[in-house]
Amino acid sequence: MPGLLRAVARTAVVAGTATAVSNRVSRRQANRWQQQGSDPYGQQAPVEQEPRYEEPPPPQQDMISQLKDLAELKDQGILTEQEFAAQKARVLNNT
């Protein structure tokens, strides 16, 4: 009989220790999940992303119409030959 009581006592100590360790591990893991902000069941909390704002491209006139406008300004005497050449180069380099 003393052998049986000893075995029962040993089993109770082992089971109690295992329960205590299991509970402690569960609490630690729950604290980690809470600090990380994730769901303990594998479902990640949605991550809020900052919206991206892209500047729309500037409206581009047709290159030919821009060159025609420049030619008209040159013909009217508003642009000199050098100014016309510089503006023409700018229009052609933007494409």
C-alpha positions, 0 to 999 in steps of 0.5 A, a space after each residue: 500500500 505505501 508504494 501505491 500512495 507514493 505513486 499516486 502522490 508522484 502522479 499528482 505532483 507531476 500533473 500539478 506541475 505540468 498544469 502550472 507550466 502550461 498555464 504560465 506558457 499560455 499567459 506568456 504567449 497571450 501577452 506576446 500576441 497582445 503586444 504584437 497586436 495579432 490574433 492568437 488564432 492566426 488571423 492577423 489584424 488588418 494593417 492600416 496602410 497610408 494612402 498613396 497620393 500620386 500626382 497626376 501627370 501634367 496635361 500634355 498638349 500634342 507636340 505638333 500643336 505646341 510647335 505650331 503655337 511657337 511658330 505663330 509666336 515667332 511669325 508675330 514677332 513675339 519670339 526671337 529666333 533664339 527664343 524659338 529655337 530654345 522653346 522648340 528644343 524644350 518641346 522636343 526633349 519632353 517627349 
